[in-house]
Amino acid sequence: MVADEVRTLASRTTKSTEEINKMVDKNNQLVGHARISMVEVTEQANKNVDLISEASGTIEEILKGADYVSHVVGELVDSSNK
């Protein structure tokens, strides 16, 4: 009788251990996918920073050009009023 209980307990322990191993494997896979996703997101964020910096420089050039045009138009208006 005791031997049967020990065998049953051993069998349940084996099944439980297998289930735990499957869960650990699945968690490891999920962690691996999460790590890959984080690397990809970081790379994309760095690209976005570069694009924003480039856009900022372009906007500054446009503003300088607009200031220059405004200055030239102001001078033309002043000279035409004289």
N, CA, C and O atoms as a GROMACS GRO file, in nm:
protein
  328
    1MET      N    1   0.081  -0.118   0.000
    1MET     CA    2   0.000   0.000   0.000
    1MET      C    3   0.086   0.126   0.000
    1MET      O    4   0.062   0.219  -0.077
    2VAL      N    5   0.186   0.130   0.085
    2VAL     CA    6   0.274   0.246   0.093
    2VAL      C    7   0.352   0.261  -0.037
    2VAL      O    8   0.373   0.373  -0.084
    3ALA      N    9   0.393   0.150  -0.097
    3ALA     CA   10   0.468   0.155  -0.222
    3ALA      C   11   0.384   0.215  -0.332
    3ALA      O   12   0.435   0.292  -0.414
    4ASP      N   13   0.255   0.182  -0.336
    4ASP     CA   14   0.165   0.241  -0.436
    4ASP      C   15   0.154   0.392  -0.418
    4ASP      O   16   0.155   0.467  -0.515
    5GLU      N   17   0.143   0.436  -0.296
    5GLU     CA   18   0.134   0.580  -0.268
    5GLU      C   19   0.262   0.651  -0.308
    5GLU      O   20   0.258   0.761  -0.362
    6VAL      N   21   0.375   0.588  -0.280
    6VAL     CA   22   0.504   0.647  -0.317
    6VAL      C   23   0.514   0.657  -0.469
    6VAL      O   24   0.558   0.759  -0.522
    7ARG      N   25   0.472   0.551  -0.541
    7ARG     CA   26   0.475   0.555  -0.688
    7ARG      C   27   0.383   0.665  -0.741
    7ARG      O   28   0.420   0.738  -0.833
    8THR      N   29   0.264   0.676  -0.683
    8THR     CA   30   0.169   0.779  -0.725
    8THR      C   31   0.227   0.918  -0.700
    8THR      O   32   0.220   1.005  -0.786
    9LEU      N   33   0.285   0.937  -0.584
    9LEU     CA   34   0.347   1.066  -0.551
    9LEU      C   35   0.463   1.096  -0.644
    9LEU      O   36   0.479   1.209  -0.689
   10ALA      N   37   0.543   0.996  -0.673
   10ALA     CA   38   0.657   1.014  -0.764
   10ALA      C   39   0.608   1.052  -0.904
   10ALA      O   40   0.666   1.138  -0.970
   11SER      N   41   0.501   0.988  -0.948
   11SER     CA   42   0.444   1.017  -1.080
   11SER      C   43   0.391   1.161  -1.085
   11SER      O   44   0.414   1.233  -1.182
   12ARG      N   45   0.320   1.202  -0.981
   12ARG     CA   46   0.266   1.338  -0.975
   12ARG      C   47   0.380   1.440  -0.969
   12ARG      O   48   0.373   1.546  -1.031
   13THR      N   49   0.484   1.405  -0.894
   13THR     CA   50   0.600   1.495  -0.884
   13THR      C   51   0.667   1.511  -1.021
   13THR      O   52   0.707   1.621  -1.059
   14THR      N   53   0.679   1.400  -1.093
   14THR     CA   54   0.739   1.404  -1.227
   14THR      C   55   0.656   1.491  -1.320
   14THR      O   56   0.711   1.574  -1.393
   15LYS      N   57   0.525   1.472  -1.318
   15LYS     CA   58   0.436   1.553  -1.404
   15LYS      C   59   0.444   1.701  -1.366
   15LYS      O   60   0.450   1.788  -1.453
   16SER      N   61   0.445   1.727  -1.238
   16SER     CA   62   0.454   1.867  -1.193
   16SER      C   63   0.586   1.929  -1.236
   16SER      O   64   0.591   2.044  -1.279
   17THR      N   65   0.694   1.852  -1.224
   17THR     CA   66   0.826   1.901  -1.265
   17THR      C   67   0.828   1.931  -1.415
   17THR      O   68   0.885   2.031  -1.458
   18GLU      N   69   0.766   1.843  -1.495
   18GLU     CA   70   0.758   1.866  -1.639
   18GLU      C   71   0.679   1.992  -1.671
   18GLU      O   72   0.718   2.070  -1.759
   19GLU      N   73   0.568   2.013  -1.600
   19GLU     CA   74   0.487   2.133  -1.621
   19GLU      C   75   0.566   2.259  -1.584
   19GLU      O   76   0.561   2.359  -1.655
   20ILE      N   77   0.639   2.252  -1.474
   20ILE     CA   78   0.720   2.366  -1.431
   20ILE      C   79   0.828   2.394  -1.536
   20ILE      O   80   0.853   2.510  -1.570
   21ASN      N   81   0.891   2.288  -1.587
   21ASN     CA   82   0.994   2.307  -1.690
   21ASN      C   83   0.936   2.372  -1.815
   21ASN      O   84   1.000   2.457  -1.876
   22LYS      N   85   0.815   2.331  -1.854
   22LYS     CA   86   0.749   2.391  -1.970
   22LYS      C   87   0.721   2.539  -1.945
   22LYS      O   88   0.740   2.622  -2.034
   23MET      N   89   0.675   2.571  -1.824
   23MET     CA   90   0.647   2.711  -1.791
   23MET      C   91   0.775   2.794  -1.793
   23MET      O   92   0.775   2.907  -1.843
   24VAL      N   93   0.882   2.739  -1.739
   24VAL     CA   94   1.010   2.811  -1.738
   24VAL      C   95   1.058   2.833  -1.881
   24VAL      O   96   1.104   2.942  -1.915
   25ASP      N   97   1.047   2.729  -1.966
   25ASP     CA   98   1.086   2.744  -2.106
   25ASP      C   99   1.003   2.851  -2.176
   25ASP      O  100   1.057   2.934  -2.250
   26LYS      N  101   0.873   2.851  -2.152
   26LYS     CA  102   0.785   2.951  -2.212
   26LYS      C  103   0.822   3.091  -2.164
   26LYS      O  104   0.826   3.186  -2.243
   27ASN      N  105   0.849   3.105  -2.035
   27ASN     CA  106   0.890   3.235  -1.981
   27ASN      C  107   1.021   3.280  -2.043
   27ASN      O  108   1.038   3.398  -2.073
   28ASN      N  109   1.114   3.188  -2.062
   28ASN     CA  110   1.242   3.223  -2.126
   28ASN      C  111   1.220   3.270  -2.269
   28ASN      O  112   1.285   3.364  -2.315
   29GLN      N  113   1.129   3.205  -2.340
   29GLN     CA  114   1.098   3.248  -2.476
   29GLN      C  115   1.037   3.389  -2.476
   29GLN      O  116   1.073   3.473  -2.558
   30LEU      N  117   0.945   3.412  -2.383
   30LEU     CA  118   0.882   3.544  -2.374
   30LEU      C  119   0.983   3.652  -2.341
   30LEU      O  120   0.978   3.762  -2.396
   31VAL      N  121   1.075   3.621  -2.250
   31VAL     CA  122   1.179   3.717  -2.214
   31VAL      C  123   1.268   3.745  -2.336
   31VAL      O  124   1.305   3.860  -2.360
   32GLY      N  125   1.300   3.641  -2.411
   32GLY     CA  126   1.381   3.659  -2.532
   32GLY      C  127   1.311   3.749  -2.632
   32GLY      O  128   1.374   3.837  -2.691
   33HIS      N  129   1.182   3.726  -2.654
   33HIS     CA  130   1.105   3.810  -2.746
   33HIS      C  131   1.097   3.953  -2.695
   33HIS      O  132   1.108   4.048  -2.773
   34ALA      N  133   1.078   3.969  -2.566
   34ALA     CA  134   1.071   4.103  -2.508
   34ALA      C  135   1.203   4.176  -2.525
   34ALA      O  136   1.205   4.295  -2.556
   35ARG      N  137   1.314   4.106  -2.506
   35ARG     CA  138   1.445   4.167  -2.523
   35ARG      C  139   1.466   4.213  -2.667
   35ARG      O  140   1.514   4.324  -2.691
   36ILE      N  141   1.430   4.128  -2.762
   36ILE     CA  142   1.443   4.163  -2.903
   36ILE      C  143   1.357   4.285  -2.935
   36ILE      O  144   1.401   4.376  -3.006
   37SER      N  145   1.235   4.287  -2.883
   37SER     CA  146   1.146   4.401  -2.906
   37SER      C  147   1.204   4.529  -2.847
   37SER      O  148   1.196   4.635  -2.910
   38MET      N  149   1.261   4.520  -2.728
   38MET     CA  150   1.320   4.639  -2.666
   38MET      C  151   1.437   4.691  -2.747
   38MET      O  152   1.454   4.812  -2.761
   39VAL      N  153   1.518   4.602  -2.800
   39VAL     CA  154   1.631   4.644  -2.884
   39VAL      C  155   1.579   4.715  -3.008
   39VAL      O  156   1.631   4.820  -3.047
   40GLU      N  157   1.476   4.658  -3.072
   40GLU     CA  158   1.419   4.718  -3.192
   40GLU      C  159   1.359   4.855  -3.162
   40GLU      O  160   1.377   4.949  -3.239
   41VAL      N  161   1.288   4.866  -3.050
   41VAL     CA  162   1.228   4.994  -3.012
   41VAL      C  163   1.336   5.098  -2.984
   41VAL      O  164   1.322   5.214  -3.022
   42THR      N  165   1.444   5.056  -2.918
   42THR     CA  166   1.555   5.148  -2.889
   42THR      C  167   1.619   5.196  -3.018
   42THR      O  168   1.649   5.315  -3.032
   43GLU      N  169   1.640   5.105  -3.112
   43GLU     CA  170   1.698   5.144  -3.240
   43GLU      C  171   1.608   5.243  -3.313
   43GLU      O  172   1.656   5.342  -3.369
   44GLN      N  173   1.478   5.217  -3.312
   44GLN     CA  174   1.384   5.308  -3.379
   44GLN      C  175   1.381   5.443  -3.308
   44GLN      O  176   1.373   5.547  -3.374
   45ALA      N  177   1.387   5.444  -3.176
   45ALA     CA  178   1.388   5.570  -3.102
   45ALA      C  179   1.512   5.651  -3.137
   45ALA      O  180   1.505   5.773  -3.153
   46ASN      N  181   1.626   5.584  -3.150
   46ASN     CA  182   1.749   5.654  -3.188
   46ASN      C  183   1.738   5.713  -3.328
   46ASN      O  184   1.785   5.824  -3.353
   47LYS      N  185   1.677   5.639  -3.421
   47LYS     CA  186   1.655   5.691  -3.556
   47LYS      C  187   1.563   5.812  -3.551
   47LYS      O  188   1.585   5.910  -3.622
   48ASN      N  189   1.459   5.805  -3.466
   48ASN     CA  190   1.366   5.917  -3.454
   48ASN      C  191   1.436   6.041  -3.400
   48ASN      O  192   1.408   6.152  -3.444
   49VAL      N  193   1.527   6.022  -3.306
   49VAL     CA  194   1.602   6.136  -3.252
   49VAL      C  195   1.684   6.201  -3.363
   49VAL      O  196   1.688   6.324  -3.373
   50ASP      N  197   1.748   6.119  -3.447
   50ASP     CA  198   1.825   6.172  -3.559
   50ASP      C  199   1.736   6.249  -3.656
   50ASP      O  200   1.772   6.357  -3.703
   51LEU      N  201   1.618   6.192  -3.686
   51LEU     CA  202   1.526   6.260  -3.778
   51LEU      C  203   1.476   6.392  -3.720
   51LEU      O  204   1.463   6.491  -3.792
   52ILE      N  205   1.447   6.393  -3.592
   52ILE     CA  206   1.399   6.516  -3.527
   52ILE      C  207   1.508   6.622  -3.530
   52ILE      O  208   1.481   6.740  -3.554
   53SER      N  209   1.631   6.581  -3.506
   53SER     CA  210   1.743   6.674  -3.510
   53SER      C  211   1.759   6.733  -3.650
   53SER      O  212   1.780   6.853  -3.667
   54GLU      N  213   1.748   6.647  -3.749
   54GLU     CA  214   1.759   6.693  -3.888
   54GLU      C  215   1.645   6.789  -3.923
   54GLU      O  216   1.667   6.892  -3.986
   55ALA      N  217   1.523   6.755  -3.880
   55ALA     CA  218   1.408   6.841  -3.906
   55ALA      C  219   1.424   6.976  -3.837
   55ALA      O  220   1.387   7.080  -3.891
   56SER      N  221   1.478   6.972  -3.717
   56SER     CA  222   1.499   7.096  -3.642
   56SER      C  223   1.597   7.187  -3.717
   56SER      O  224   1.575   7.308  -3.726
   57GLY      N  225   1.704   7.128  -3.769
   57GLY     CA  226   1.800   7.207  -3.847
   57GLY      C  227   1.737   7.266  -3.971
   57GLY      O  228   1.764   7.381  -4.006
   58THR      N  229   1.653   7.190  -4.038
   58THR     CA  230   1.585   7.238  -4.158
   58THR      C  231   1.490   7.352  -4.123
   58THR      O  232   1.483   7.451  -4.196
   59ILE      N  233   1.418   7.339  -4.014
   59ILE     CA  234   1.326   7.445  -3.971
   59ILE      C  235   1.404   7.572  -3.938
   59ILE      O  236   1.359   7.682  -3.970
   60GLU      N  237   1.518   7.558  -3.874
   60GLU     CA  238   1.601   7.676  -3.844
   60GLU      C  239   1.644   7.746  -3.972
   60GLU      O  240   1.643   7.868  -3.980
   61GLU      N  241   1.682   7.667  -4.073
   61GLU     CA  242   1.722   7.727  -4.201
   61GLU      C  243   1.604   7.800  -4.266
   61GLU      O  244   1.621   7.908  -4.323
   62ILE      N  245   1.485   7.741  -4.258
   62ILE     CA  246   1.366   7.804  -4.315
   62ILE      C  247   1.337   7.935  -4.243
   62ILE      O  248   1.305   8.035  -4.307
   63LEU      N  249   1.348   7.935  -4.111
   63LEU     CA  250   1.323   8.058  -4.034
   63LEU      C  251   1.424   8.166  -4.067
   63LEU      O  252   1.388   8.283  -4.079
   64LYS      N  253   1.550   8.128  -4.083
   64LYS     CA  254   1.654   8.226  -4.122
   64LYS      C  255   1.621   8.284  -4.259
   64LYS      O  256   1.633   8.404  -4.281
   65GLY      N  257   1.580   8.196  -4.351
   65GLY     CA  258   1.543   8.243  -4.485
   65GLY      C  259   1.424   8.335  -4.479
   65GLY      O  260   1.421   8.437  -4.549
   66ALA      N  261   1.325   8.303  -4.398
   66ALA     CA  262   1.206   8.388  -4.385
   66ALA      C  263   1.244   8.524  -4.325
   66ALA      O  264   1.193   8.627  -4.369
   67ASP      N  265   1.333   8.524  -4.226
   67ASP     CA  266   1.380   8.650  -4.168
   67ASP      C  267   1.451   8.735  -4.272
   67ASP      O  268   1.431   8.856  -4.279
   68TYR      N  269   1.533   8.670  -4.354
   68TYR     CA  270   1.607   8.742  -4.458
   68TYR      C  271   1.509   8.803  -4.559
   68TYR      O  272   1.522   8.920  -4.595
   69VAL      N  273   1.412   8.724  -4.603
   69VAL     CA  274   1.313   8.773  -4.699
   69VAL      C  275   1.235   8.889  -4.638
   69VAL      O  276   1.210   8.989  -4.705
   70SER      N  277   1.197   8.876  -4.512
   70SER     CA  278   1.124   8.982  -4.444
   70SER      C  279   1.208   9.109  -4.437
   70SER      O  280   1.157   9.219  -4.458
   71HIS      N  281   1.337   9.094  -4.408
   71HIS     CA  282   1.427   9.209  -4.400
   71HIS      C  283   1.440   9.276  -4.537
   71HIS      O  284   1.432   9.399  -4.546
   72VAL      N  285   1.458   9.197  -4.643
   72VAL     CA  286   1.471   9.252  -4.778
   72VAL      C  287   1.343   9.322  -4.820
   72VAL      O  288   1.348   9.431  -4.876
   73VAL      N  289   1.228   9.262  -4.794
   73VAL     CA  290   1.100   9.325  -4.828
   73VAL      C  291   1.084   9.455  -4.752
   73VAL      O  292   1.036   9.554  -4.807
   74GLY      N  293   1.124   9.456  -4.625
   74GLY     CA  294   1.117   9.579  -4.545
   74GLY      C  295   1.205   9.689  -4.605
   74GLY      O  296   1.164   9.805  -4.610
   75GLU      N  297   1.323   9.653  -4.648
   75GLU     CA  298   1.412   9.751  -4.710
   75GLU      C  299   1.354   9.802  -4.842
   75GLU      O  300   1.363   9.920  -4.873
   76LEU      N  301   1.292   9.711  -4.920
   76LEU     CA  302   1.231   9.755  -5.046
   76LEU      C  303   1.115   9.851  -5.020
   76LEU      O  304   1.098   9.950  -5.090
   77VAL      N  305   1.036   9.819  -4.918
   77VAL     CA  306   0.924   9.908  -4.883
   77VAL      C  307   0.977  10.043  -4.839
   77VAL      O  308   0.923  10.146  -4.880
   78ASP      N  309   1.081  10.044  -4.757
   78ASP     CA  310   1.139  10.170  -4.710
   78ASP      C  311   1.195  10.251  -4.825
   78ASP      O  312   1.175  10.372  -4.832
   79SER      N  313   1.265  10.185  -4.917
   79SER     CA  314   1.325  10.258  -5.029
   79SER      C  315   1.219  10.306  -5.126
   79SER      O  316   1.237  10.410  -5.190
   80SER      N  317   1.109  10.234  -5.139
   80SER     CA  318   1.004  10.279  -5.231
   80SER      C  319   0.924  10.395  -5.171
   80SER      O  320   0.862  10.472  -5.245
   81ASN      N  321   0.925  10.408  -5.039
   81ASN     CA  322   0.855  10.518  -4.973
   81ASN      C  323   0.935  10.648  -4.976
   81ASN      O  324   0.880  10.754  -4.946
   82LYS      N  325   1.059  10.641  -5.011
   82LYS     CA  326   1.144  10.761  -5.010
   82LYS      C  327   1.140  10.834  -5.138
   82LYS      O  328   1.207  10.937  -5.152
   0.00000   0.00000   0.00000
